[in-house]
């Protein structure tokens, strides 16, 4: 059965990886999520950031991953 995670939890996990530089192994071990799930969340967050820049190219975007 798939686990449902809150958006805040996902942002926290992605922040650990992208902003704090934690390894995939350390995060997946500590939080009990799969490596593929973590990779997917990171891809989705990066894509969301790119999409925001395309929609509003004249504005500076600062995306906060803090929950």
C-alpha positions as CSV (number, residue, x, y, z in Angstrom):
1,X,0.0,0.0,0.0
2,X,1.5,3.4,-1.0
3,X,2.4,5.8,1.8
4,X,1.0,9.3,1.7
5,X,3.4,12.1,2.7
6,X,2.6,15.7,3.4
7,X,4.0,18.4,1.1
8,X,5.9,19.8,4.2
9,X,7.6,16.4,4.8
10,X,8.6,16.1,1.1
11,X,10.1,19.6,1.2
12,X,12.0,18.8,4.3
13,X,13.4,15.7,2.7
14,X,14.3,17.4,-0.5
15,X,15.9,20.3,1.4
16,X,18.1,17.8,3.3
17,X,19.4,16.4,0.0
18,X,19.7,19.6,-2.2
19,X,20.5,22.3,0.3
20,X,22.3,20.5,3.1
21,X,24.0,17.9,0.8
22,X,23.0,14.8,2.8
23,X,23.5,11.5,1.0
24,X,20.7,9.6,-0.4
25,X,21.6,6.6,1.8
26,X,21.6,8.6,5.0
27,X,18.2,10.2,4.3
28,X,16.5,6.9,3.2
29,X,17.9,5.1,6.2
30,X,16.8,7.8,8.7
31,X,13.3,8.4,7.3
32,X,12.4,5.0,5.9
33,X,11.7,6.1,2.3
34,X,13.0,4.4,-0.8
35,X,15.8,5.8,-2.9
36,X,13.6,6.1,-5.9
37,X,11.0,8.1,-3.9
38,X,13.7,10.5,-2.8
39,X,15.0,10.9,-6.4
40,X,11.5,11.5,-7.7
41,X,10.7,14.2,-5.1
42,X,14.0,15.9,-6.0
43,X,13.2,15.8,-9.7
44,X,9.7,17.1,-9.1
45,X,10.9,20.0,-7.0
46,X,13.5,20.9,-9.7
47,X,10.9,20.8,-12.4
48,X,8.5,22.9,-10.3
49,X,11.3,25.5,-10.0
50,X,12.0,25.5,-13.7
51,X,8.3,25.8,-14.5
52,X,7.9,28.9,-12.3
53,X,10.8,30.6,-14.1
54,X,9.2,29.9,-17.5
55,X,5.8,31.2,-16.5
56,X,7.1,34.4,-15.0
57,X,10.5,34.9,-16.6
58,X,10.8,38.6,-15.6
59,X,10.5,38.0,-11.9
60,X,13.2,36.7,-9.6
61,X,12.0,33.6,-7.9
62,X,13.3,32.4,-4.6
63,X,11.8,29.0,-3.9
64,X,12.0,28.1,-0.3
65,X,12.2,24.4,0.5
66,X,11.8,25.1,4.2
67,X,8.7,23.5,5.7
